[in-house]
Amino acid sequence: MPQPVLRTARLLLVPLADRHFELEVQLDSDPEVLRYLGGRARSRDEVAISHARRMALAGKVDGLGYWMAFGSHGGRHGSTPPEREDEGDFIGLMMLPPAHGPDQPDDPTVAELGYRLVRRYWRKGLASEASRVLLRHAFDTVGQKRVIAQTMAVNVGSRGVMEAIGMRYVRTYFPADGEPLPGADSGEVEYEMTRGAWEAG
């Protein structure tokens, strides 16, 4: 099952492809977007490495991967999603790959939710809107047993999205590696949605 095109009330979500590389560069050129993910803008070479990793992860479990989000009129309430990506504004990168990393389970039935939005589209409810349709896809279409999401404990914006879509706090942990960012001493947090919780509504 290939990754499908997904739609929400305001967004068109298109599976990440090589043609989207320049948009990834644009997104990662804003240090504020990466404040809790390294704390600095990334070079083209760094984005190229990230893009290759994303494309490889997207091929590991059918239906999981990364999506580029596009919206009409900047994703304002009341606007409808564009029919095609070239008709809309680039909103951000939405993530639902298999869970990966040294502190995460190597289990194909567990996916990891994430989101990274262009700064001018923050605080419009778009990350929550996209995340809800990704959760529906994970459980109802792909058949995942669990979806997790992780961020720095001090990242109140991202934690707010996780809580708004019904994810449950699981733990705080302290990664052994990684760059020492401001707030890192508070650790990282993990939230989850299980299949049982999803089906319970």
C-alpha positions as CSV (number, residue, x, y, z in Angstrom):
1,M,0.0,0.0,0.0
2,P,1.7,3.2,-1.1
3,Q,1.3,6.4,1.0
4,P,-2.0,8.0,0.0
5,V,-2.8,11.7,-0.6
6,L,-4.7,12.9,2.5
7,R,-7.0,15.8,3.0
8,T,-8.3,17.7,6.0
9,A,-10.7,20.6,6.1
10,R,-7.9,23.0,5.2
11,L,-4.9,21.0,4.0
12,L,-3.8,18.8,1.2
13,L,-1.1,16.3,2.4
14,V,1.0,14.9,-0.4
15,P,3.6,12.1,0.1
16,L,7.1,13.5,0.3
17,A,9.0,13.1,-3.0
18,D,12.3,14.3,-4.4
19,R,10.6,17.2,-6.1
20,H,9.9,18.7,-2.6
21,F,13.6,19.0,-1.6
22,E,13.7,22.8,-2.1
23,L,10.7,23.2,0.3
24,E,12.5,21.1,2.9
25,V,15.5,23.4,2.5
26,Q,13.2,26.5,2.9
27,L,11.6,25.0,6.1
28,D,15.0,24.1,7.7
29,S,16.5,27.5,6.9
30,D,14.6,29.1,9.8
31,P,16.4,28.5,13.1
32,E,13.1,29.2,15.0
33,V,11.5,26.2,13.3
34,L,14.4,24.1,14.5
35,R,14.6,25.6,17.9
36,Y,13.9,22.3,19.6
37,L,15.6,20.2,16.9
38,G,19.2,21.3,16.9
39,G,18.6,25.0,17.6
40,R,20.0,26.3,14.3
41,A,19.3,26.4,10.6
42,R,20.5,23.4,8.5
43,S,22.7,23.6,5.5
44,R,21.6,22.1,2.1
45,D,23.9,19.2,2.6
46,E,22.4,18.5,6.0
47,V,18.9,18.7,4.5
48,A,19.9,16.4,1.7
49,I,21.0,13.8,4.3
50,S,17.7,14.2,6.2
51,H,15.7,13.9,2.9
52,A,17.5,10.6,2.0
53,R,16.8,9.2,5.5
54,R,13.1,10.2,5.3
55,M,12.7,8.6,1.9
56,A,14.4,5.4,3.2
57,L,12.1,5.3,6.3
58,A,9.0,5.8,4.2
59,G,9.8,2.6,2.4
60,K,10.0,0.4,5.5
61,V,6.3,0.0,6.4
62,D,3.6,0.2,3.7
63,G,1.5,3.4,4.1
64,L,3.8,5.1,6.6
65,G,6.2,8.0,5.8
66,Y,6.2,11.8,5.4
67,W,3.8,14.2,3.8
68,M,4.2,17.8,2.6
69,A,1.2,19.9,3.6
70,F,-0.3,22.6,1.4
71,G,-3.2,25.0,2.1
72,S,-5.2,27.6,0.3
73,H,-5.1,31.2,1.6
74,G,-2.5,30.4,4.2
75,G,-4.6,27.8,5.9
76,R,-7.2,30.3,7.3
77,H,-10.3,29.0,8.9
78,G,-13.1,28.6,6.3
79,S,-10.6,28.0,3.4
80,T,-10.7,24.8,1.6
81,P,-7.6,22.7,0.7
82,P,-6.2,23.1,-2.8
83,E,-6.9,20.4,-5.4
84,R,-3.2,20.2,-6.3
85,E,0.0,21.1,-4.5
86,D,1.0,23.8,-7.0
87,E,-2.3,25.6,-6.3
88,G,-1.6,26.0,-2.5
89,D,0.8,27.6,-0.1
90,F,3.5,25.3,1.5
91,I,2.5,24.8,5.1
92,G,5.0,22.3,6.5
93,L,6.2,18.7,6.8
94,M,4.0,16.1,8.5
95,M,5.6,12.9,9.7
96,L,4.3,9.4,10.4
97,P,7.3,7.1,9.8
98,P,7.9,3.8,11.7
99,A,9.3,4.6,15.2
100,H,13.0,4.8,15.0
101,G,16.0,5.8,17.1
102,P,18.0,4.3,20.0
103,D,15.3,5.1,22.6
104,Q,12.4,3.8,20.5
105,P,11.0,0.3,19.8
106,D,12.0,-1.5,16.7
107,D,8.5,-2.6,16.0
108,P,6.7,-2.1,12.6
109,T,3.4,-1.7,14.4
110,V,4.5,1.5,16.2
111,A,4.7,4.8,14.3
112,E,6.0,8.1,15.3
113,L,4.0,11.3,14.8
114,G,5.7,14.6,14.1
115,Y,5.2,18.0,12.5
116,R,7.2,20.9,11.4
117,L,5.4,24.1,10.1
118,V,6.6,27.2,8.4
119,R,6.7,29.8,11.1
120,R,3.9,32.1,9.7
121,Y,1.5,29.2,10.0
122,W,2.0,28.5,13.6
123,R,-0.9,28.8,16.1
124,K,-3.6,28.3,13.5
125,G,-4.5,24.7,14.6
126,L,-2.9,23.2,11.4
127,A,-0.5,20.8,13.2
128,S,-3.5,19.4,15.2
129,E,-5.6,19.2,12.1
130,A,-3.0,17.3,10.1
131,S,-2.1,15.1,13.1
132,R,-5.7,13.9,13.5
133,V,-5.9,12.7,9.9
134,L,-2.5,11.0,10.3
135,L,-3.7,9.2,13.4
136,R,-6.8,8.1,11.6
137,H,-4.6,6.8,8.7
138,A,-2.3,5.0,11.1
139,F,-5.0,3.1,12.9
140,D,-7.8,2.7,10.4
141,T,-5.8,2.2,7.2
142,V,-2.3,1.0,8.1
143,G,-3.4,-1.0,11.2
144,Q,-0.8,0.3,13.7
145,K,-1.1,-0.7,17.3
146,R,0.5,2.4,18.7
147,V,1.6,5.9,17.7
148,I,4.1,7.9,19.8
149,A,5.3,11.5,19.7
150,Q,8.4,12.9,21.3
151,T,9.7,16.5,22.0
152,M,11.7,18.5,24.5
153,A,9.9,18.9,27.7
154,V,10.1,22.7,27.4
155,N,8.4,22.7,24.0
156,V,5.0,23.7,25.2
157,G,3.7,24.3,21.7
158,S,4.3,20.8,20.5
159,R,3.1,19.3,23.7
160,G,-0.1,21.3,23.3
161,V,-0.7,19.7,19.9
162,M,-0.1,16.2,21.4
163,E,-2.6,16.9,24.2
164,A,-5.2,18.5,21.8
165,I,-5.4,15.4,19.6
166,G,-5.9,13.2,22.6
167,M,-2.4,11.7,23.1
168,R,-1.4,10.6,26.6
169,Y,1.8,11.5,28.4
170,V,3.9,8.4,28.9
171,R,7.3,9.4,30.2
172,T,10.1,11.9,30.6
173,Y,13.6,10.7,29.6
174,F,17.1,12.0,29.1
175,P,18.8,11.0,25.8
176,A,22.5,10.1,26.2
177,D,23.5,12.0,23.1
178,G,22.4,15.1,21.2
179,E,23.3,18.7,21.2
180,P,22.9,20.6,24.6
181,L,20.1,22.9,23.8
182,P,18.5,25.4,26.2
183,G,16.0,23.5,28.3
184,A,17.7,20.1,27.7
185,D,18.1,19.7,31.4
186,S,14.4,19.2,31.6
187,G,14.6,16.2,29.4
188,E,12.4,14.9,26.6
189,V,8.8,13.7,26.8
190,E,6.9,11.0,25.1
191,Y,3.2,10.8,24.4
192,E,1.2,8.0,22.9
193,M,-2.1,7.0,21.3
194,T,-2.9,3.3,21.4
195,R,-5.3,1.5,19.2
196,G,-7.5,0.9,22.1
197,A,-7.6,4.5,23.1
198,W,-8.3,5.5,19.4
199,E,-11.1,3.0,19.1
200,A,-12.6,4.3,22.3
201,G,-12.8,7.7,20.8
